[in-house]
Amino acid sequence: MKKILLMMLAVLLSGGMVEANAQSFLKKVGKAIEKEVEKGVEDGIQKGLNRLKGSPAKESPAQAQPEPEAPQASQAAPAAQPAKQPAAAQSERSGGSIAPTMGLMQPQEYAKRGKINNHEWVDLGLPSGTLWATCNVDATAPAQPGRHYAWGEVATKSSYDAANSKYYKKSAQDVSGNEASDVAAAKWGTGWRMPTKAEFDELVYYCNWDYVQEGGRWGAKLTSTLNKESIFLPATGSKDGTVLDEGSTCGLYWTSTPLQDQWNTGAHQYHFGGALGEMGVGERSSGYAVRPVAVAKNMISTPHQGETNGHQWVDLGLPSGTKWATCNVGATATEQHGLLFSWGEVTPITDKESSKNKTSGRWMSGIAGSAAYDAATAYWGEGWYTPTKTQFQELVDNCTFEWTYLGRIRGCKATSKINGNYIFLPAAGQINSSSSDPYPTSMHRQGRYWASTPSKDSHYYDADAILVMENFVGVGTHERKIGLPIRPVTK
C-alpha cells in the first residue's frame, strides 16, 4: 500500500505528466487498490509479526542475485544452524572440499538474443527460462506502443466497454497460448504467447526498474539483476470507451491470467507511471497493450547412463549402487532449479493453500519412497525417492566439488572420484515459509537440498539437508518449514 501511495505522489509531482493525465491515472490505479487493499493489509500485518519474531526479511532482487565475485580466501565456511544445531554445524565442518576457482567466474556463453517468426526475443536470465519480446504486439520497434486489446480478445475495436467485452462478467481461465483469446499467439504464431501473471511477477522481481526515454518515448526500462540484459516497455496508455488515457506517460500491459473472484470483471496487469511500476488489476473491458513472451528455450542437460520412469540418472560408481538424477524435481533440464518444497510435503511451498507443513513438530521416521510425504516419489513414481542423509554423505565422501556455471546458472559440479561421471546441483536458494514471495533468496549463492531423513532433535522441527556453496559443501540440518529443492535418487 505504501508503494502505491508513493507512486501516486510521485506521479502528481512528475514534470512529464499534465495534471489531467495524473488525475486520470490515479483513478485507474484506484481500481487496483480496491481489488488489492485487503491483501495489502494482511501482508503488512504478517510482515510486522515476522519482525517481532525475528524472521528474516525479504532480500531485494539486487541482494538475492549478486554478480559473481572472486572467492575470498579469508571467508569462513558458515554452518547451517550454528546457534540452534551445534551438532549439525560440526557435521557440516566435516564436509567435502571445493576445487579452487581463480578470479571472476563468468557464465558459459549462451544466446541472449534471437528471433522466432521474425520477432526478436531477449533472454533476461530468468529462472523459468522465459524469453521476453523486445516489442509490443503491432509494434515494429521497442519504443512503439502498438495497439490496444481488451482482455482475452484478438482484435482492436472502436470502443472498449463492458457491453462488447468478450469476457466481462464471464468465467474464464488463463488464456496464454490460446489463439482464440491470446492476441500474441494469434498474431505472432507458434512459440509466442501472452505472459502469465507468474511470468510478469518473475520479470518484475528479478529486474531493476527505471522510468526513461527511448526513441522519443517515455517508458519503463527493466534491467535483469541476473545478466544485465534489459527490455523497454513504452508508455501505452489505455482505452476506455473511445478515449485514450495517459497515452504518452503511463503503461498498462495485460497478463493472460484472469482475477479469480465472484464478479469475473478483472484480470491481472502490469502498470507504471513516472514513479514506479507494479502489478495490479484492470477491468477486462479496457484496452491495454500486450508484450509477448516465447516458450522457454532448450536448456542444458548433463550426460546420463540410464532412465527410470522417463527420468535420467547418472552412475557415479558409488559403493551403495545409488544412481543420482540429472535434474531436480519439477525441472526438465539440469540447469533448471525445479520446484521447492517444505520437508515432507508433496505440494510446492509456493502453493500456500495446499502446502501446510504438516510434519513440523511431529515425530517421523524417514520418508524416502512414501508418495504421501516424498515429493520425488510423488512426482516421478515408484523407484525414485529423496536421498537419505547417508546417501548424501556418501556423495560428499566420494566426489570432488567445483563451484562453477552450467550455462547461465551457478552451482556445484560433483565429480565422482571413482569413475569420473558427474552431476550438477544448481544453487537454487531457498524460500522462507512466512514470505508471500514465490521466489527464492540466496539464489546463485548457495543451494540446500532436502534429505529424506528427519534430524534427531527433541522438537522435530528440523530435517537433514546438504549445503553447497562457493567454498563449502557438507551435510547438516535445516528447518522443515523452509522451501528447498529435491534431487532424487534411485537404485
Secondary structure, 3 states (H helix, E strand, C coil): CHHHHHHHHHHHHCCCCCHHHHHHHHHHHHHHHHHHHHHHHHHHHHHHHHHHHCCCCCCCHHHHCCCCCCCCCCCCCCCCCCCCCHHHHHHHHCCECEECCCCCCCCCCCCCEEEECCEEEEECCCCCCCEEECCCCCCCCCCCCCCCECCCCCCCCCCECHHHCCCCCCCCCCCCCCCCCCHHHHHHCCCEECCCHHHHHHHHHCEEEEEEEECCEEEEEEEECCCCCEEEEECCCEEEECEEECCCCCEEEEEEEECCCCCCCEEEEEEECCCCEEEEEEECCCEEECCCEECCCCCCCCCCCEEECCEEEEECCCCCCCEEECCCCCCCCCCCCCCCECCCCCCCCCCCCCCCCCCCCCCCCCCCCCCCCCHHHHHHCCCCECCCHHHHHHHHHHEEEEEEEECCEEEEEEEECCCCCEEEEECCEEECCCCCCCCCECCCCEEEEEEEEECCCCCCCEEEEEEEECCEEEEEEEECCCEECCCCEEC
